Amino acid sequence: MVDSSLWVVMPVKNLEDAKQRLAGVLSGGERRALFRAMLEDVLSALSLSTGLAGVVAVTRDDEAAALAARYGARVLEESANRGHTAASRFGAAVLADEGVAGMVQLPADVPLVTPEDIEALLQAHGPAPAVTLAPSRDQRGTNAVVCSPPDVLPLGFGDDSFFPHLARARSLGIEPPVVRRPGLALDIDTREDLLTFLATPSSTRTRDYLLASGIAERLRRSASAQSAAP
């Protein structure tokens, strides 16, 4: 049975600083526009997910806050930009203090996520104390965490966070279900991620932006040139 008392916590960094790992591929303006498109894709999917109590966007960015509010999300302002882990922990702590039953931690850069992906997370999640994990496509990072109560698991994100999260949950006597779905697994951080995203058909703002801006064609030409090089 889906627990409809769960809130999503989504950290959103300043748009002007987003996707620094793509700096060698995209200009600053392109990175900003890409991140905004991804954020809107994720917010749209969450707004159509019927099994959630609500969404909390943790951000200091005015544009991101306005966009989140347009989709009915609550905005929680950070006192400083301290990174993804600190923002996630902040959101979890606030929800725990408010007596919320649980949270779904989700990043803003998974533009292929669907309401069905969110439902799969909620269906897999058990009664408290409980943790459910969704790894990134390389099985190293963590692209979603469901926690009941919200602060049951010490969160720590990065390139190799999945197995540490798994180990921490087990150290608490919790065996987390692991949900593997393409829409949750692909977060966009690198040129290779962009090419993988473009190879996956979707009706997303992110895809529309990459095509309309000429970025998609530029990436494909670059990939073809590299593969043809001796």
Contacts in CASP RR format, 6 or more apart in sequence:
PFRMAT RR
TARGET T0000
AUTHOR 0000-0000-0000
METHOD contacts of the structure
MODEL  1
MVDSSLWVVMPVKNLEDAKQRLAGVLSGGERRALFRAMLEDVLSALSLST
GLAGVVAVTRDDEAAALAARYGARVLEESANRGHTAASRFGAAVLADEGV
AGMVQLPADVPLVTPEDIEALLQAHGPAPAVTLAPSRDQRGTNAVVCSPP
DVLPLGFGDDSFFPHLARARSLGIEPPVVRRPGLALDIDTREDLLTFLAT
PSSTRTRDYLLASGIAERLRRSASAQSAAP
2 51 0 8 1.000
2 119 0 8 1.000
2 122 0 8 1.000
2 123 0 8 1.000
3 101 0 8 1.000
3 102 0 8 1.000
3 122 0 8 1.000
3 125 0 8 1.000
3 126 0 8 1.000
3 148 0 8 1.000
4 50 0 8 1.000
4 51 0 8 1.000
4 52 0 8 1.000
4 53 0 8 1.000
5 53 0 8 1.000
5 100 0 8 1.000
5 101 0 8 1.000
5 102 0 8 1.000
6 51 0 8 1.000
6 52 0 8 1.000
6 53 0 8 1.000
6 100 0 8 1.000
6 101 0 8 1.000
6 102 0 8 1.000
6 103 0 8 1.000
6 104 0 8 1.000
6 122 0 8 1.000
6 125 0 8 1.000
6 146 0 8 1.000
6 148 0 8 1.000
7 52 0 8 1.000
7 53 0 8 1.000
7 54 0 8 1.000
7 55 0 8 1.000
7 56 0 8 1.000
7 95 0 8 1.000
7 100 0 8 1.000
7 102 0 8 1.000
7 103 0 8 1.000
7 104 0 8 1.000
7 150 0 8 1.000
8 46 0 8 1.000
8 52 0 8 1.000
8 54 0 8 1.000
8 55 0 8 1.000
8 56 0 8 1.000
8 103 0 8 1.000
8 104 0 8 1.000
8 105 0 8 1.000
8 106 0 8 1.000
9 56 0 8 1.000
9 58 0 8 1.000
9 88 0 8 1.000
9 91 0 8 1.000
9 92 0 8 1.000
9 95 0 8 1.000
9 103 0 8 1.000
9 104 0 8 1.000
9 105 0 8 1.000
9 106 0 8 1.000
9 150 0 8 1.000
10 42 0 8 1.000
10 46 0 8 1.000
10 55 0 8 1.000
10 56 0 8 1.000
10 57 0 8 1.000
10 58 0 8 1.000
10 68 0 8 1.000
10 73 0 8 1.000
10 105 0 8 1.000
10 106 0 8 1.000
10 107 0 8 1.000
10 108 0 8 1.000
11 58 0 8 1.000
11 59 0 8 1.000
11 83 0 8 1.000
11 84 0 8 1.000
11 87 0 8 1.000
11 88 0 8 1.000
11 107 0 8 1.000
11 108 0 8 1.000
12 39 0 8 1.000
12 57 0 8 1.000
12 58 0 8 1.000
12 59 0 8 1.000
12 61 0 8 1.000
12 64 0 8 1.000
12 68 0 8 1.000
12 108 0 8 1.000
13 59 0 8 1.000
13 61 0 8 1.000
13 81 0 8 1.000
13 83 0 8 1.000
13 84 0 8 1.000
13 87 0 8 1.000
14 59 0 8 1.000
14 60 0 8 1.000
14 61 0 8 1.000
14 64 0 8 1.000
14 81 0 8 1.000
15 32 0 8 1.000
15 35 0 8 1.000
15 36 0 8 1.000
15 61 0 8 1.000
15 63 0 8 1.000
15 64 0 8 1.000
16 28 0 8 1.000
16 32 0 8 1.000
16 61 0 8 1.000
17 81 0 8 1.000
18 31 0 8 1.000
18 32 0 8 1.000
18 34 0 8 1.000
18 35 0 8 1.000
19 26 0 8 1.000
19 31 0 8 1.000
19 34 0 8 1.000
19 35 0 8 1.000
19 109 0 8 1.000
19 188 0 8 1.000
19 189 0 8 1.000
20 31 0 8 1.000
21 189 0 8 1.000
21 190 0 8 1.000
22 31 0 8 1.000
22 34 0 8 1.000
22 189 0 8 1.000
22 190 0 8 1.000
22 191 0 8 1.000
22 194 0 8 1.000
23 31 0 8 1.000
25 191 0 8 1.000
25 194 0 8 1.000
25 219 0 8 1.000
26 34 0 8 1.000
26 215 0 8 1.000
30 213 0 8 1.000
30 215 0 8 1.000
33 209 0 8 1.000
33 213 0 8 1.000
34 188 0 8 1.000
34 206 0 8 1.000
34 209 0 8 1.000
34 210 0 8 1.000
34 215 0 8 1.000
35 108 0 8 1.000
35 109 0 8 1.000
36 63 0 8 1.000
36 64 0 8 1.000
36 67 0 8 1.000
37 111 0 8 1.000
37 204 0 8 1.000
37 205 0 8 1.000
37 206 0 8 1.000
37 208 0 8 1.000
37 209 0 8 1.000
38 108 0 8 1.000
38 109 0 8 1.000
38 110 0 8 1.000
38 111 0 8 1.000
38 188 0 8 1.000
38 205 0 8 1.000
38 206 0 8 1.000
39 64 0 8 1.000
39 67 0 8 1.000
39 68 0 8 1.000
39 108 0 8 1.000
39 109 0 8 1.000
40 67 0 8 1.000
40 71 0 8 1.000
40 205 0 8 1.000
41 111 0 8 1.000
41 112 0 8 1.000
41 113 0 8 1.000
41 204 0 8 1.000
41 205 0 8 1.000
41 206 0 8 1.000
42 106 0 8 1.000
42 107 0 8 1.000
42 108 0 8 1.000
42 109 0 8 1.000
42 110 0 8 1.000
42 111 0 8 1.000
42 113 0 8 1.000
43 55 0 8 1.000
43 67 0 8 1.000
43 68 0 8 1.000
43 71 0 8 1.000
43 73 0 8 1.000
44 71 0 8 1.000
44 205 0 8 1.000
45 113 0 8 1.000
45 114 0 8 1.000
45 115 0 8 1.000
45 117 0 8 1.000
45 118 0 8 1.000
46 52 0 8 1.000
46 54 0 8 1.000
46 55 0 8 1.000
46 71 0 8 1.000
46 73 0 8 1.000
46 106 0 8 1.000
46 115 0 8 1.000
46 118 0 8 1.000
47 55 0 8 1.000
47 71 0 8 1.000
47 72 0 8 1.000
48 115 0 8 1.000
49 115 0 8 1.000
49 118 0 8 1.000
49 119 0 8 1.000
50 115 0 8 1.000
51 118 0 8 1.000
51 119 0 8 1.000
51 122 0 8 1.000
52 104 0 8 1.000
52 118 0 8 1.000
52 122 0 8 1.000
53 100 0 8 1.000
54 73 0 8 1.000
54 74 0 8 1.000
55 68 0 8 1.000
55 71 0 8 1.000
55 72 0 8 1.000
55 73 0 8 1.000
55 74 0 8 1.000
56 73 0 8 1.000
56 74 0 8 1.000
56 75 0 8 1.000
56 76 0 8 1.000
56 91 0 8 1.000
56 94 0 8 1.000
56 95 0 8 1.000
57 64 0 8 1.000
57 65 0 8 1.000
57 68 0 8 1.000
57 73 0 8 1.000
57 74 0 8 1.000
57 75 0 8 1.000
57 76 0 8 1.000
58 76 0 8 1.000
58 77 0 8 1.000
58 78 0 8 1.000
58 87 0 8 1.000
58 88 0 8 1.000
58 90 0 8 1.000
58 91 0 8 1.000
59 65 0 8 1.000
59 68 0 8 1.000
59 75 0 8 1.000
59 76 0 8 1.000
59 77 0 8 1.000
59 78 0 8 1.000
59 87 0 8 1.000
60 77 0 8 1.000
60 78 0 8 1.000
60 80 0 8 1.000
60 81 0 8 1.000
65 75 0 8 1.000
65 77 0 8 1.000
68 75 0 8 1.000
69 75 0 8 1.000
76 90 0 8 1.000
76 91 0 8 1.000
76 94 0 8 1.000
78 86 0 8 1.000
78 87 0 8 1.000
78 90 0 8 1.000
84 107 0 8 1.000
84 157 0 8 1.000
84 158 0 8 1.000
85 155 0 8 1.000
85 156 0 8 1.000
85 157 0 8 1.000
85 158 0 8 1.000
88 105 0 8 1.000
88 155 0 8 1.000
88 156 0 8 1.000
88 157 0 8 1.000
89 151 0 8 1.000
89 154 0 8 1.000
89 155 0 8 1.000
91 103 0 8 1.000
91 150 0 8 1.000
92 103 0 8 1.000
92 105 0 8 1.000
92 147 0 8 1.000
92 150 0 8 1.000
92 151 0 8 1.000
92 155 0 8 1.000
93 150 0 8 1.000
93 151 0 8 1.000
95 102 0 8 1.000
95 103 0 8 1.000
95 150 0 8 1.000
95 151 0 8 1.000
96 149 0 8 1.000
96 150 0 8 1.000
96 151 0 8 1.000
99 149 0 8 1.000
100 149 0 8 1.000
100 150 0 8 1.000
101 128 0 8 1.000
101 148 0 8 1.000
101 149 0 8 1.000
102 128 0 8 1.000
102 146 0 8 1.000
102 147 0 8 1.000
102 148 0 8 1.000
102 149 0 8 1.000
102 150 0 8 1.000
103 146 0 8 1.000
103 147 0 8 1.000
103 150 0 8 1.000
104 118 0 8 1.000
104 121 0 8 1.000
104 122 0 8 1.000
104 144 0 8 1.000
104 145 0 8 1.000
104 146 0 8 1.000
105 144 0 8 1.000
105 145 0 8 1.000
105 146 0 8 1.000
105 147 0 8 1.000
105 155 0 8 1.000
106 113 0 8 1.000
106 143 0 8 1.000
106 144 0 8 1.000
107 143 0 8 1.000
107 144 0 8 1.000
107 187 0 8 1.000
109 187 0 8 1.000
109 188 0 8 1.000
109 189 0 8 1.000
110 143 0 8 1.000
110 183 0 8 1.000
110 184 0 8 1.000
110 186 0 8 1.000
110 187 0 8 1.000
110 188 0 8 1.000
111 188 0 8 1.000
111 197 0 8 1.000
111 202 0 8 1.000
111 204 0 8 1.000
111 205 0 8 1.000
111 206 0 8 1.000
111 207 0 8 1.000
112 182 0 8 1.000
112 183 0 8 1.000
112 186 0 8 1.000
112 197 0 8 1.000
112 200 0 8 1.000
112 202 0 8 1.000
112 204 0 8 1.000
113 183 0 8 1.000
113 184 0 8 1.000
114 183 0 8 1.000
117 181 0 8 1.000
117 183 0 8 1.000
117 184 0 8 1.000
120 179 0 8 1.000
120 181 0 8 1.000
121 132 0 8 1.000
121 134 0 8 1.000
121 144 0 8 1.000
121 146 0 8 1.000
121 179 0 8 1.000
121 184 0 8 1.000
122 146 0 8 1.000
124 132 0 8 1.000
124 146 0 8 1.000
124 177 0 8 1.000
124 179 0 8 1.000
125 132 0 8 1.000
125 146 0 8 1.000
125 148 0 8 1.000
125 177 0 8 1.000
126 132 0 8 1.000
126 148 0 8 1.000
126 177 0 8 1.000
127 148 0 8 1.000
128 148 0 8 1.000
128 149 0 8 1.000
128 152 0 8 1.000
129 148 0 8 1.000
129 149 0 8 1.000
129 152 0 8 1.000
129 172 0 8 1.000
129 174 0 8 1.000
130 146 0 8 1.000
130 147 0 8 1.000
130 148 0 8 1.000
130 152 0 8 1.000
130 174 0 8 1.000
130 176 0 8 1.000
131 145 0 8 1.000
131 146 0 8 1.000
131 147 0 8 1.000
131 148 0 8 1.000
131 152 0 8 1.000
131 153 0 8 1.000
131 165 0 8 1.000
131 169 0 8 1.000
131 172 0 8 1.000
131 174 0 8 1.000
131 176 0 8 1.000
132 144 0 8 1.000
132 145 0 8 1.000
132 146 0 8 1.000
132 176 0 8 1.000
132 177 0 8 1.000
132 178 0 8 1.000
132 179 0 8 1.000
133 142 0 8 1.000
133 144 0 8 1.000
133 145 0 8 1.000
133 146 0 8 1.000
133 162 0 8 1.000
133 165 0 8 1.000
133 166 0 8 1.000
133 169 0 8 1.000
133 176 0 8 1.000
133 177 0 8 1.000
133 178 0 8 1.000
133 179 0 8 1.000
134 142 0 8 1.000
134 143 0 8 1.000
134 144 0 8 1.000
134 145 0 8 1.000
134 178 0 8 1.000
134 179 0 8 1.000
134 180 0 8 1.000
134 181 0 8 1.000
134 184 0 8 1.000
134 185 0 8 1.000
135 141 0 8 1.000
135 142 0 8 1.000
135 143 0 8 1.000
135 162 0 8 1.000
135 178 0 8 1.000
135 180 0 8 1.000
135 185 0 8 1.000
136 142 0 8 1.000
136 143 0 8 1.000
136 162 0 8 1.000
136 185 0 8 1.000
136 186 0 8 1.000
136 187 0 8 1.000
137 182 0 8 1.000
137 185 0 8 1.000
137 186 0 8 1.000
137 196 0 8 1.000
139 162 0 8 1.000
140 159 0 8 1.000
140 160 0 8 1.000
140 161 0 8 1.000
140 162 0 8 1.000
140 163 0 8 1.000
141 157 0 8 1.000
141 158 0 8 1.000
141 159 0 8 1.000
141 160 0 8 1.000
141 161 0 8 1.000
141 162 0 8 1.000
142 157 0 8 1.000
142 158 0 8 1.000
142 161 0 8 1.000
142 162 0 8 1.000
142 165 0 8 1.000
143 184 0 8 1.000
143 185 0 8 1.000
143 187 0 8 1.000
144 179 0 8 1.000
144 184 0 8 1.000
145 153 0 8 1.000
145 155 0 8 1.000
145 165 0 8 1.000
147 153 0 8 1.000
152 172 0 8 1.000
152 174 0 8 1.000
153 165 0 8 1.000
153 168 0 8 1.000
153 169 0 8 1.000
153 172 0 8 1.000
153 174 0 8 1.000
154 168 0 8 1.000
155 165 0 8 1.000
156 164 0 8 1.000
156 165 0 8 1.000
165 176 0 8 1.000
166 176 0 8 1.000
166 178 0 8 1.000
169 175 0 8 1.000
169 176 0 8 1.000
170 176 0 8 1.000
182 200 0 8 1.000
186 193 0 8 1.000
186 196 0 8 1.000
186 197 0 8 1.000
186 200 0 8 1.000
187 193 0 8 1.000
188 194 0 8 1.000
188 197 0 8 1.000
188 206 0 8 1.000
191 219 0 8 1.000
194 210 0 8 1.000
194 215 0 8 1.000
194 219 0 8 1.000
195 219 0 8 1.000
195 220 0 8 1.000
195 223 0 8 1.000
197 206 0 8 1.000
197 207 0 8 1.000
197 210 0 8 1.000
198 207 0 8 1.000
198 210 0 8 1.000
198 216 0 8 1.000
198 219 0 8 1.000
198 220 0 8 1.000
207 216 0 8 1.000
209 215 0 8 1.000
210 216 0 8 1.000
210 219 0 8 1.000
211 217 0 8 1.000
END
